[in-house]
C-alpha cells in the first residue's frame, strides 16, 4: 500500500528531503492510525509557489511492497503459456 504525506516547511523543520533522506531510504512517518511506522521513501516531489513558499509530497510504501510486487511478477511470468 502506498501512502502520500504532505511536506510542510512552515516551521523549523529538522529533517529535509534530499539533504537528510532520499528515495529508497526508510523514515518514520505517521501510519494509518497516526502511529509512527517505518516506511520506505518511493518518491519526493517538491513545489514552490509564486511567492517562494516551498512544499511538497512524499510517496511512501511499507517494507513488504517490493517483495509482493516481485512475487506477483514471478507468478505472472510463470503463468504465461506459449
Buried (B, 14 or more C-beta within 10 A) or exposed (E): EEBEBEBEEEEEEEEEBEEEBEEEEEBEBEBEEEEEBEBBBBEBEEEEEEEEEBBBBBBBBBEEBEEEEEEEEEEEEEEEEE
